[in-house]
């Protein structure tokens, strides 16, 4: 994602902000889970070394 000029965390924040503009409240952890496809803590354990 860094090749596209943004990271997954930035994308999840943008997703949350845009949802808020449409009247949909979503938490940061829920937005990250949507972007990562799994809970962020699980993704970190699985892929970050």
VENJO-V893544 format. One record per pair of residues at least 24 apart in sequence whose ideal C-beta (glycine too) atoms are under 8 Angstrom apart, sorted by the first residue. I is the first residue (numbers start at 1). J is the second residue. D is the distance in Angstrom with one decimal. If there is no record, write none. Layout:
i=I j=J d=D
i=I j=J d=D
This chain:
i=8 j=32 d=7.5
i=8 j=35 d=5.2
i=8 j=36 d=6.2
i=11 j=35 d=5.3
i=12 j=36 d=7.7
